[in-house]
Amino acid sequence: AKYPEQFAGFKEGSCKDVGYTVADGQKTITIPVWGKTFTIDLFKQQSESVASGAAADVAIYKVGYPVAGECGQGSVDSAVAKYPEQFAGFKEGSCKDVGYTVADGQKTITIPVWGKTFTIDLFKQQSESVASGAAADVAIYKVGYPVAGECGQGSVDSAVAKYPEQF
């Protein structure tokens, strides 16, 4: 991923590596000149009140929900995380922990009975051709892009990573 790193200030790795751990949705951008769209997962730093002992957000995930064959992941207040884990089969952690590493958009659902909406980030597994040695995705991130004060992270195919990174 040398081109996004060299020309656009991205770094290989994840936002978590630099302290941005709270998922905050996604943003789709269009790469100038190339014209391809790229979905970036947004992360923010934990608020000071959380760092000082107040309730923190916890990442939870569930394979096969809300889309069959994919993994849904979101953040909930730690004070209520036990409910989706106990009643809906969610687990604490991220989709990446169970092999779902390729971002695939978001889906907003309505929680039954409670009536609140919840946005879930969707992830899919790498294709078999990638797993067997074909070009793999490379994770890249950039603090302050595309939203000031947050960290944007995405995956690009290593075979074409030079193009969006160059521009």
PyMOL commands that place a pseudoatom at each C-alpha (Angstrom):
pseudoatom trace, name=CA, resn=ALA, resi=1, chain=A, elem=C, hetatm=0, pos=[0.000, 0.000, 0.000]
pseudoatom trace, name=CA, resn=LYS, resi=2, chain=A, elem=C, hetatm=0, pos=[2.929, 2.289, -0.667]
pseudoatom trace, name=CA, resn=TYR, resi=3, chain=A, elem=C, hetatm=0, pos=[1.024, 4.766, -2.844]
pseudoatom trace, name=CA, resn=PRO, resi=4, chain=A, elem=C, hetatm=0, pos=[-1.706, 5.762, -0.344]
pseudoatom trace, name=CA, resn=GLU, resi=5, chain=A, elem=C, hetatm=0, pos=[1.052, 6.004, 2.213]
pseudoatom trace, name=CA, resn=GLN, resi=6, chain=A, elem=C, hetatm=0, pos=[3.421, 7.967, -0.031]
pseudoatom trace, name=CA, resn=PHE, resi=7, chain=A, elem=C, hetatm=0, pos=[0.985, 10.355, -1.703]
pseudoatom trace, name=CA, resn=ALA, resi=8, chain=A, elem=C, hetatm=0, pos=[-2.052, 10.618, 0.559]
pseudoatom trace, name=CA, resn=GLY, resi=9, chain=A, elem=C, hetatm=0, pos=[-0.643, 10.277, 4.067]
pseudoatom trace, name=CA, resn=PHE, resi=10, chain=A, elem=C, hetatm=0, pos=[-2.258, 6.902, 4.850]
pseudoatom trace, name=CA, resn=LYS, resi=11, chain=A, elem=C, hetatm=0, pos=[-0.457, 4.372, 7.011]
pseudoatom trace, name=CA, resn=GLU, resi=12, chain=A, elem=C, hetatm=0, pos=[-0.690, 0.608, 6.926]
pseudoatom trace, name=CA, resn=GLY, resi=13, chain=A, elem=C, hetatm=0, pos=[-2.553, -0.737, 9.948]
pseudoatom trace, name=CA, resn=SER, resi=14, chain=A, elem=C, hetatm=0, pos=[-5.735, 0.147, 11.762]
pseudoatom trace, name=CA, resn=CYS, resi=15, chain=A, elem=C, hetatm=0, pos=[-7.143, 3.117, 13.637]
pseudoatom trace, name=CA, resn=LYS, resi=16, chain=A, elem=C, hetatm=0, pos=[-7.049, 0.987, 16.794]
pseudoatom trace, name=CA, resn=ASP, resi=17, chain=A, elem=C, hetatm=0, pos=[-3.247, 1.037, 16.513]
pseudoatom trace, name=CA, resn=VAL, resi=18, chain=A, elem=C, hetatm=0, pos=[-3.279, 4.790, 17.225]
pseudoatom trace, name=CA, resn=GLY, resi=19, chain=A, elem=C, hetatm=0, pos=[-5.996, 4.937, 19.893]
pseudoatom trace, name=CA, resn=TYR, resi=20, chain=A, elem=C, hetatm=0, pos=[-9.161, 5.373, 17.789]
pseudoatom trace, name=CA, resn=THR, resi=21, chain=A, elem=C, hetatm=0, pos=[-11.269, 2.494, 19.101]
pseudoatom trace, name=CA, resn=VAL, resi=22, chain=A, elem=C, hetatm=0, pos=[-14.928, 3.601, 19.091]
pseudoatom trace, name=CA, resn=ALA, resi=23, chain=A, elem=C, hetatm=0, pos=[-16.708, 2.733, 15.823]
pseudoatom trace, name=CA, resn=ASP, resi=24, chain=A, elem=C, hetatm=0, pos=[-18.541, 5.752, 14.403]
pseudoatom trace, name=CA, resn=GLY, resi=25, chain=A, elem=C, hetatm=0, pos=[-20.090, 4.608, 11.111]
pseudoatom trace, name=CA, resn=GLN, resi=26, chain=A, elem=C, hetatm=0, pos=[-18.759, 4.778, 7.587]
pseudoatom trace, name=CA, resn=LYS, resi=27, chain=A, elem=C, hetatm=0, pos=[-18.280, 7.308, 4.814]
pseudoatom trace, name=CA, resn=THR, resi=28, chain=A, elem=C, hetatm=0, pos=[-18.016, 6.575, 1.110]
pseudoatom trace, name=CA, resn=ILE, resi=29, chain=A, elem=C, hetatm=0, pos=[-15.648, 8.787, -0.860]
pseudoatom trace, name=CA, resn=THR, resi=30, chain=A, elem=C, hetatm=0, pos=[-14.783, 8.992, -4.554]
pseudoatom trace, name=CA, resn=ILE, resi=31, chain=A, elem=C, hetatm=0, pos=[-11.092, 8.796, -5.412]
pseudoatom trace, name=CA, resn=PRO, resi=32, chain=A, elem=C, hetatm=0, pos=[-10.140, 11.857, -7.509]
pseudoatom trace, name=CA, resn=VAL, resi=33, chain=A, elem=C, hetatm=0, pos=[-9.109, 11.152, -11.106]
pseudoatom trace, name=CA, resn=TRP, resi=34, chain=A, elem=C, hetatm=0, pos=[-9.613, 7.386, -10.761]
pseudoatom trace, name=CA, resn=GLY, resi=35, chain=A, elem=C, hetatm=0, pos=[-13.340, 7.821, -10.038]
pseudoatom trace, name=CA, resn=LYS, resi=36, chain=A, elem=C, hetatm=0, pos=[-13.700, 4.669, -7.936]
pseudoatom trace, name=CA, resn=THR, resi=37, chain=A, elem=C, hetatm=0, pos=[-15.641, 4.756, -4.686]
pseudoatom trace, name=CA, resn=PHE, resi=38, chain=A, elem=C, hetatm=0, pos=[-14.047, 3.667, -1.428]
pseudoatom trace, name=CA, resn=THR, resi=39, chain=A, elem=C, hetatm=0, pos=[-15.859, 3.039, 1.852]
pseudoatom trace, name=CA, resn=ILE, resi=40, chain=A, elem=C, hetatm=0, pos=[-13.987, 4.167, 4.936]
pseudoatom trace, name=CA, resn=ASP, resi=41, chain=A, elem=C, hetatm=0, pos=[-14.869, 2.979, 8.446]
pseudoatom trace, name=CA, resn=LEU, resi=42, chain=A, elem=C, hetatm=0, pos=[-14.780, 5.847, 10.931]
pseudoatom trace, name=CA, resn=PHE, resi=43, chain=A, elem=C, hetatm=0, pos=[-13.458, 5.583, 14.470]
pseudoatom trace, name=CA, resn=LYS, resi=44, chain=A, elem=C, hetatm=0, pos=[-13.219, 8.158, 17.222]
pseudoatom trace, name=CA, resn=GLN, resi=45, chain=A, elem=C, hetatm=0, pos=[-11.214, 8.230, 20.401]
pseudoatom trace, name=CA, resn=GLN, resi=46, chain=A, elem=C, hetatm=0, pos=[-12.858, 7.268, 23.656]
pseudoatom trace, name=CA, resn=SER, resi=47, chain=A, elem=C, hetatm=0, pos=[-14.244, 10.367, 25.379]
pseudoatom trace, name=CA, resn=GLU, resi=48, chain=A, elem=C, hetatm=0, pos=[-12.464, 11.665, 28.461]
pseudoatom trace, name=CA, resn=SER, resi=49, chain=A, elem=C, hetatm=0, pos=[-15.477, 10.876, 30.633]
pseudoatom trace, name=CA, resn=VAL, resi=50, chain=A, elem=C, hetatm=0, pos=[-15.296, 7.260, 29.494]
pseudoatom trace, name=CA, resn=ALA, resi=51, chain=A, elem=C, hetatm=0, pos=[-11.543, 7.122, 30.042]
pseudoatom trace, name=CA, resn=SER, resi=52, chain=A, elem=C, hetatm=0, pos=[-12.045, 8.409, 33.592]
pseudoatom trace, name=CA, resn=GLY, resi=53, chain=A, elem=C, hetatm=0, pos=[-14.390, 5.569, 34.519]
pseudoatom trace, name=CA, resn=ALA, resi=54, chain=A, elem=C, hetatm=0, pos=[-17.814, 6.397, 33.082]
pseudoatom trace, name=CA, resn=ALA, resi=55, chain=A, elem=C, hetatm=0, pos=[-19.604, 3.739, 31.037]
pseudoatom trace, name=CA, resn=ALA, resi=56, chain=A, elem=C, hetatm=0, pos=[-17.717, 2.936, 27.808]
pseudoatom trace, name=CA, resn=ASP, resi=57, chain=A, elem=C, hetatm=0, pos=[-18.955, 1.738, 24.458]
pseudoatom trace, name=CA, resn=VAL, resi=58, chain=A, elem=C, hetatm=0, pos=[-18.366, -1.936, 23.783]
pseudoatom trace, name=CA, resn=ALA, resi=59, chain=A, elem=C, hetatm=0, pos=[-18.026, -3.472, 20.324]
pseudoatom trace, name=CA, resn=ILE, resi=60, chain=A, elem=C, hetatm=0, pos=[-20.387, -6.396, 19.731]
pseudoatom trace, name=CA, resn=TYR, resi=61, chain=A, elem=C, hetatm=0, pos=[-20.839, -8.625, 16.690]
pseudoatom trace, name=CA, resn=LYS, resi=62, chain=A, elem=C, hetatm=0, pos=[-22.967, -11.450, 15.332]
pseudoatom trace, name=CA, resn=VAL, resi=63, chain=A, elem=C, hetatm=0, pos=[-22.177, -13.698, 12.365]
pseudoatom trace, name=CA, resn=GLY, resi=64, chain=A, elem=C, hetatm=0, pos=[-25.086, -14.045, 9.921]
pseudoatom trace, name=CA, resn=TYR, resi=65, chain=A, elem=C, hetatm=0, pos=[-26.909, -10.938, 11.150]
pseudoatom trace, name=CA, resn=PRO, resi=66, chain=A, elem=C, hetatm=0, pos=[-28.463, -8.819, 9.784]
pseudoatom trace, name=CA, resn=VAL, resi=67, chain=A, elem=C, hetatm=0, pos=[-27.289, -10.235, 6.439]
pseudoatom trace, name=CA, resn=ALA, resi=68, chain=A, elem=C, hetatm=0, pos=[-26.788, -13.987, 5.917]
pseudoatom trace, name=CA, resn=GLY, resi=69, chain=A, elem=C, hetatm=0, pos=[-23.176, -14.843, 5.138]
pseudoatom trace, name=CA, resn=GLU, resi=70, chain=A, elem=C, hetatm=0, pos=[-21.816, -11.639, 6.639]
pseudoatom trace, name=CA, resn=CYS, resi=71, chain=A, elem=C, hetatm=0, pos=[-20.942, -10.389, 10.105]
pseudoatom trace, name=CA, resn=GLY, resi=72, chain=A, elem=C, hetatm=0, pos=[-22.698, -7.418, 11.716]
pseudoatom trace, name=CA, resn=GLN, resi=73, chain=A, elem=C, hetatm=0, pos=[-20.824, -5.261, 14.209]
pseudoatom trace, name=CA, resn=GLY, resi=74, chain=A, elem=C, hetatm=0, pos=[-21.765, -2.223, 16.263]
pseudoatom trace, name=CA, resn=SER, resi=75, chain=A, elem=C, hetatm=0, pos=[-21.007, -0.340, 19.450]
pseudoatom trace, name=CA, resn=VAL, resi=76, chain=A, elem=C, hetatm=0, pos=[-23.286, -0.197, 22.476]
pseudoatom trace, name=CA, resn=ASP, resi=77, chain=A, elem=C, hetatm=0, pos=[-22.972, 1.363, 25.894]
pseudoatom trace, name=CA, resn=SER, resi=78, chain=A, elem=C, hetatm=0, pos=[-21.315, -1.169, 28.191]
pseudoatom trace, name=CA, resn=ALA, resi=79, chain=A, elem=C, hetatm=0, pos=[-24.175, -0.740, 30.656]
pseudoatom trace, name=CA, resn=VAL, resi=80, chain=A, elem=C, hetatm=0, pos=[-26.587, -2.369, 28.176]
pseudoatom trace, name=CA, resn=ALA, resi=81, chain=A, elem=C, hetatm=0, pos=[-24.236, -4.679, 26.228]
pseudoatom trace, name=CA, resn=LYS, resi=82, chain=A, elem=C, hetatm=0, pos=[-25.409, -7.703, 28.192]
pseudoatom trace, name=CA, resn=TYR, resi=83, chain=A, elem=C, hetatm=0, pos=[-28.874, -7.550, 26.604]
pseudoatom trace, name=CA, resn=PRO, resi=84, chain=A, elem=C, hetatm=0, pos=[-27.942, -8.157, 22.945]
pseudoatom trace, name=CA, resn=GLU, resi=85, chain=A, elem=C, hetatm=0, pos=[-25.440, -10.762, 24.141]
pseudoatom trace, name=CA, resn=GLN, resi=86, chain=A, elem=C, hetatm=0, pos=[-27.978, -12.554, 26.351]
pseudoatom trace, name=CA, resn=PHE, resi=87, chain=A, elem=C, hetatm=0, pos=[-31.099, -12.274, 24.192]
pseudoatom trace, name=CA, resn=ALA, resi=88, chain=A, elem=C, hetatm=0, pos=[-29.885, -11.962, 20.609]
pseudoatom trace, name=CA, resn=GLY, resi=89, chain=A, elem=C, hetatm=0, pos=[-26.701, -14.025, 20.463]
pseudoatom trace, name=CA, resn=PHE, resi=90, chain=A, elem=C, hetatm=0, pos=[-24.244, -11.148, 19.995]
pseudoatom trace, name=CA, resn=LYS, resi=91, chain=A, elem=C, hetatm=0, pos=[-20.703, -11.519, 21.329]
pseudoatom trace, name=CA, resn=GLU, resi=92, chain=A, elem=C, hetatm=0, pos=[-18.294, -8.897, 22.628]
pseudoatom trace, name=CA, resn=GLY, resi=93, chain=A, elem=C, hetatm=0, pos=[-15.532, -8.161, 20.127]
pseudoatom trace, name=CA, resn=SER, resi=94, chain=A, elem=C, hetatm=0, pos=[-15.318, -7.431, 16.434]
pseudoatom trace, name=CA, resn=CYS, resi=95, chain=A, elem=C, hetatm=0, pos=[-16.067, -9.244, 13.206]
pseudoatom trace, name=CA, resn=LYS, resi=96, chain=A, elem=C, hetatm=0, pos=[-12.322, -9.164, 12.497]
pseudoatom trace, name=CA, resn=ASP, resi=97, chain=A, elem=C, hetatm=0, pos=[-11.865, -11.450, 15.520]
pseudoatom trace, name=CA, resn=VAL, resi=98, chain=A, elem=C, hetatm=0, pos=[-13.734, -14.213, 13.659]
pseudoatom trace, name=CA, resn=GLY, resi=99, chain=A, elem=C, hetatm=0, pos=[-12.310, -13.706, 10.155]
pseudoatom trace, name=CA, resn=TYR, resi=100, chain=A, elem=C, hetatm=0, pos=[-14.704, -11.148, 8.653]
pseudoatom trace, name=CA, resn=THR, resi=101, chain=A, elem=C, hetatm=0, pos=[-12.301, -8.403, 7.604]
pseudoatom trace, name=CA, resn=VAL, resi=102, chain=A, elem=C, hetatm=0, pos=[-13.679, -6.818, 4.419]
pseudoatom trace, name=CA, resn=ALA, resi=103, chain=A, elem=C, hetatm=0, pos=[-15.992, -3.843, 5.049]
pseudoatom trace, name=CA, resn=ASP, resi=104, chain=A, elem=C, hetatm=0, pos=[-19.288, -4.183, 3.164]
pseudoatom trace, name=CA, resn=GLY, resi=105, chain=A, elem=C, hetatm=0, pos=[-21.403, -1.173, 4.132]
pseudoatom trace, name=CA, resn=GLN, resi=106, chain=A, elem=C, hetatm=0, pos=[-23.938, -0.632, 6.880]
pseudoatom trace, name=CA, resn=LYS, resi=107, chain=A, elem=C, hetatm=0, pos=[-27.512, -1.532, 7.702]
pseudoatom trace, name=CA, resn=THR, resi=108, chain=A, elem=C, hetatm=0, pos=[-29.820, 0.250, 10.126]
pseudoatom trace, name=CA, resn=ILE, resi=109, chain=A, elem=C, hetatm=0, pos=[-32.173, -1.990, 12.065]
pseudoatom trace, name=CA, resn=THR, resi=110, chain=A, elem=C, hetatm=0, pos=[-34.928, -1.374, 14.593]
pseudoatom trace, name=CA, resn=ILE, resi=111, chain=A, elem=C, hetatm=0, pos=[-34.564, -3.251, 17.878]
pseudoatom trace, name=CA, resn=PRO, resi=112, chain=A, elem=C, hetatm=0, pos=[-37.743, -5.280, 18.550]
pseudoatom trace, name=CA, resn=VAL, resi=113, chain=A, elem=C, hetatm=0, pos=[-39.767, -4.244, 21.608]
pseudoatom trace, name=CA, resn=TRP, resi=114, chain=A, elem=C, hetatm=0, pos=[-37.402, -1.372, 22.465]
pseudoatom trace, name=CA, resn=GLY, resi=115, chain=A, elem=C, hetatm=0, pos=[-38.041, 0.433, 19.153]
pseudoatom trace, name=CA, resn=LYS, resi=116, chain=A, elem=C, hetatm=0, pos=[-34.619, 2.124, 18.963]
pseudoatom trace, name=CA, resn=THR, resi=117, chain=A, elem=C, hetatm=0, pos=[-32.651, 2.125, 15.719]
pseudoatom trace, name=CA, resn=PHE, resi=118, chain=A, elem=C, hetatm=0, pos=[-29.138, 0.731, 15.601]
pseudoatom trace, name=CA, resn=THR, resi=119, chain=A, elem=C, hetatm=0, pos=[-26.639, 1.005, 12.759]
pseudoatom trace, name=CA, resn=ILE, resi=120, chain=A, elem=C, hetatm=0, pos=[-24.613, -2.127, 12.140]
pseudoatom trace, name=CA, resn=ASP, resi=121, chain=A, elem=C, hetatm=0, pos=[-21.381, -2.182, 10.153]
pseudoatom trace, name=CA, resn=LEU, resi=122, chain=A, elem=C, hetatm=0, pos=[-21.275, -5.174, 7.796]
pseudoatom trace, name=CA, resn=PHE, resi=123, chain=A, elem=C, hetatm=0, pos=[-18.171, -7.241, 7.076]
pseudoatom trace, name=CA, resn=LYS, resi=124, chain=A, elem=C, hetatm=0, pos=[-17.584, -10.194, 4.775]
pseudoatom trace, name=CA, resn=GLN, resi=125, chain=A, elem=C, hetatm=0, pos=[-14.791, -12.727, 4.587]
pseudoatom trace, name=CA, resn=GLN, resi=126, chain=A, elem=C, hetatm=0, pos=[-12.064, -12.458, 1.978]
pseudoatom trace, name=CA, resn=SER, resi=127, chain=A, elem=C, hetatm=0, pos=[-12.874, -14.409, -1.154]
pseudoatom trace, name=CA, resn=GLU, resi=128, chain=A, elem=C, hetatm=0, pos=[-11.332, -17.854, -1.498]
pseudoatom trace, name=CA, resn=SER, resi=129, chain=A, elem=C, hetatm=0, pos=[-9.153, -16.680, -4.382]
pseudoatom trace, name=CA, resn=VAL, resi=130, chain=A, elem=C, hetatm=0, pos=[-7.627, -14.055, -2.106]
pseudoatom trace, name=CA, resn=ALA, resi=131, chain=A, elem=C, hetatm=0, pos=[-7.150, -16.561, 0.719]
pseudoatom trace, name=CA, resn=SER, resi=132, chain=A, elem=C, hetatm=0, pos=[-5.387, -18.966, -1.648]
pseudoatom trace, name=CA, resn=GLY, resi=133, chain=A, elem=C, hetatm=0, pos=[-2.656, -16.524, -2.588]
pseudoatom trace, name=CA, resn=ALA, resi=134, chain=A, elem=C, hetatm=0, pos=[-4.196, -14.078, -5.040]
pseudoatom trace, name=CA, resn=ALA, resi=135, chain=A, elem=C, hetatm=0, pos=[-3.927, -10.374, -4.262]
pseudoatom trace, name=CA, resn=ALA, resi=136, chain=A, elem=C, hetatm=0, pos=[-5.031, -9.661, -0.687]
pseudoatom trace, name=CA, resn=ASP, resi=137, chain=A, elem=C, hetatm=0, pos=[-6.635, -6.625, 0.861]
pseudoatom trace, name=CA, resn=VAL, resi=138, chain=A, elem=C, hetatm=0, pos=[-4.402, -4.287, 2.809]
pseudoatom trace, name=CA, resn=ALA, resi=139, chain=A, elem=C, hetatm=0, pos=[-5.753, -2.268, 5.755]
pseudoatom trace, name=CA, resn=ILE, resi=140, chain=A, elem=C, hetatm=0, pos=[-4.869, 1.432, 5.673]
pseudoatom trace, name=CA, resn=TYR, resi=141, chain=A, elem=C, hetatm=0, pos=[-5.852, 4.360, 7.900]
pseudoatom trace, name=CA, resn=LYS, resi=142, chain=A, elem=C, hetatm=0, pos=[-5.491, 8.119, 8.164]
pseudoatom trace, name=CA, resn=VAL, resi=143, chain=A, elem=C, hetatm=0, pos=[-6.169, 10.281, 11.225]
pseudoatom trace, name=CA, resn=GLY, resi=144, chain=A, elem=C, hetatm=0, pos=[-8.312, 13.332, 10.417]
pseudoatom trace, name=CA, resn=TYR, resi=145, chain=A, elem=C, hetatm=0, pos=[-9.670, 11.931, 7.132]
pseudoatom trace, name=CA, resn=PRO, resi=146, chain=A, elem=C, hetatm=0, pos=[-12.350, 12.069, 5.845]
pseudoatom trace, name=CA, resn=VAL, resi=147, chain=A, elem=C, hetatm=0, pos=[-13.747, 13.600, 9.059]
pseudoatom trace, name=CA, resn=ALA, resi=148, chain=A, elem=C, hetatm=0, pos=[-11.679, 15.983, 11.199]
pseudoatom trace, name=CA, resn=GLY, resi=149, chain=A, elem=C, hetatm=0, pos=[-11.039, 14.590, 14.669]
pseudoatom trace, name=CA, resn=GLU, resi=150, chain=A, elem=C, hetatm=0, pos=[-11.691, 10.989, 13.635]
pseudoatom trace, name=CA, resn=CYS, resi=151, chain=A, elem=C, hetatm=0, pos=[-9.677, 8.230, 12.018]
pseudoatom trace, name=CA, resn=GLY, resi=152, chain=A, elem=C, hetatm=0, pos=[-10.688, 6.755, 8.661]
pseudoatom trace, name=CA, resn=GLN, resi=153, chain=A, elem=C, hetatm=0, pos=[-9.796, 3.139, 7.952]
pseudoatom trace, name=CA, resn=GLY, resi=154, chain=A, elem=C, hetatm=0, pos=[-10.417, 0.941, 4.950]
pseudoatom trace, name=CA, resn=SER, resi=155, chain=A, elem=C, hetatm=0, pos=[-9.232, -2.049, 2.980]
pseudoatom trace, name=CA, resn=VAL, resi=156, chain=A, elem=C, hetatm=0, pos=[-7.857, -1.858, -0.519]
pseudoatom trace, name=CA, resn=ASP, resi=157, chain=A, elem=C, hetatm=0, pos=[-6.891, -4.673, -2.844]
pseudoatom trace, name=CA, resn=SER, resi=158, chain=A, elem=C, hetatm=0, pos=[-3.106, -4.824, -2.771]
pseudoatom trace, name=CA, resn=ALA, resi=159, chain=A, elem=C, hetatm=0, pos=[-3.045, -5.316, -6.545]
pseudoatom trace, name=CA, resn=VAL, resi=160, chain=A, elem=C, hetatm=0, pos=[-4.653, -1.905, -7.158]
pseudoatom trace, name=CA, resn=ALA, resi=161, chain=A, elem=C, hetatm=0, pos=[-3.727, -0.116, -3.941]
pseudoatom trace, name=CA, resn=LYS, resi=162, chain=A, elem=C, hetatm=0, pos=[-1.270, 2.088, -5.793]
pseudoatom trace, name=CA, resn=TYR, resi=163, chain=A, elem=C, hetatm=0, pos=[-4.008, 3.880, -7.746]
pseudoatom trace, name=CA, resn=PRO, resi=164, chain=A, elem=C, hetatm=0, pos=[-6.198, 5.353, -4.990]
pseudoatom trace, name=CA, resn=GLU, resi=165, chain=A, elem=C, hetatm=0, pos=[-3.095, 5.980, -2.923]
pseudoatom trace, name=CA, resn=GLN, resi=166, chain=A, elem=C, hetatm=0, pos=[-1.315, 7.856, -5.698]
pseudoatom trace, name=CA, resn=PHE, resi=167, chain=A, elem=C, hetatm=0, pos=[-4.094, 10.383, -6.153]
for i in range(1, 167): cmd.bond("trace and resi %d" % i, "trace and resi %d" % (i + 1))
show_as sticks, trace
zoom trace
